[in-house]
């Protein structure tokens, strides 16, 4: 027995030795004096692994020390935003009140507000029957409250010392330009370099004036003083070949409108836009395309659109008024297009099999045939198409970017306020913008300078990775092409080519980004059973063309807390409590869908001579 026990013990030691040494080897890469970096990100495990490894190696080569990255995984961009705001508000409040300064009840929501007016005190309206003395006292009190809140607002945005307050996180890595822009407007992010001291030469092609990372392209923001796009994303549709055939469709979807076909009823996979930034962007883009189509139908070409938007951009434009040179027909066309886009989202939502919490689920489900098609970000769609390919080489699924229906959105990195490891964080930004960092997005594993394990299949942002008329840039493109997983010369992948097909006009839909999230939630998710029942009744009674009355009713928008349209939508989100207007919107849609179902059933009965399905 002793002998057997000894043998087992020795065997256990022999088996364990490699793991012991492996653990030591892994931890021995860093000493206690080596720098640490804390990054919050929605990126997946593969991206985290390759960029942690790549940056540590890059940092050791240049500064003599590796870097240990601590990742914070909270969820998608919406969850990250909520987490950061809570952390900053709590940390700032503790610091601020620790100095003996008062903290009014309104301060917690004010700190991260994006639209607080610090120049003009509130306009206090006199109440009916209010005496002069009472009114003056109330004006003074409101002015005092405003001045107190203004002091708190400025105090938060003028403090970047981690010894004062910090979220204990250094960088926000990933998400869309919208999320990073909002974080900056909330005061959560800061510029890595003082004004005029950014190493802009790193983003210029040698002996040219060409930006390797443009500030803006086709209306989309790729780089500012606080956010730095390091990859590019497009948004589109993934679909399963066999499921498309089973549904009797002659061709796969190639446009957003294709997804409204009755054939897709209960067959689309969609993520909840309140939890997925990428799906939110896809919805915004389809609305934007409808605005463009409406403006073109009204007789305005691309040149005229640019001129109109230039005039509007330079003018102090208020709702209901247009500057000289902009005809009312132009703005009316935008507003009609926006409503068309909202109804498009609604029709797509009516065909949904489900709304999931994560966008990564959609391509997987499509590849397995659990959904015929779905909304997807490009790299998830292309990656799943590759991994699901059958042994004989046959493709199970494909990803397509709708032509003219998707722009090239940047995937940025931003420095967070009060970063405890600021110097290392700034170096990480430099790394992801460098050629070494950009290779990780697109190179095949094991290639020179490429990732170690994972083909990330992301689109790099630097211009020198793509075809160019400039000889030096073209030479770099040809060099990268031989190691890239995807064909960087393909116009459906090249973001600079994609940008030529889609010009983004922020005024049309940028301020409605959050509105679209809430609308889809109320219109398609919280009222899902009523929407599907209404849509099914329309389909059973001959389809949309045979039910104009029901379709008109289906597309109606709520009138509470005020009539919802292009003009009022951003103000509703700003000026009303979200829980209140979401409750009102959801109640409206549920009741409206019940009416739609009744109208469609009545139309079916009339067409059958008054006979119901039961007779």
Buried (B, 14 or more C-beta within 10 A) or exposed (E): EEEEEEEEEEEEEEEEEEEEEEEEEEEEEBEEEBBBBBBBBBBBEBBBBBBBBBBBBBBBEEEEBBBBBBBBBBBBBBBBBEBBBEBBBBBBBEBBEEEEEEBEEBBBEBBBBEEBEEEEBEEBEEEEEEEEEEBEEBBEEBEEBBEBBBBBBEBBBEBBEBEBBBBBBBBBBBBBBBBBBBBBBBBBBBBBEEEEEBEEEEBBBEEEEBBBBBEBBBBBBBBBBBBBBBBBBBBBBBBBBEBBEEBEBEEBBBBBBBBBBBBBBBBBBBBBBBBBBBBBBBBBBBBBBBBBBBBBEBEBEEEBBBBBBEBBEEBEBEEEEBEEEBBEEBBBBBBBBBBBBBBBBBBBBBBBBBBBBBBBBBBBBBBBBBBBBBBBBBBBBBBBBBEBBEEEEEEBBBBBBBEBBBBBBBBBBBBBBBBBBBEBBBBBBBBBBBBBBBBBBBBBEEBEBBBEEBBBBBBBBBBBBBBBEBEBBBEBBEEBBEBBBBEBBEEBBBBBBBBEBBBBBBBBBBBBBBBBBBBBBBBBBBBBEBBBBBBBBBBEBEEBEBBEEBBEBBBBBBEBBBEBBBEBBBBBBEEBEEEEBBBBBBBBBBEBBBBBBBBBBBBBBEEEEEEEEEE
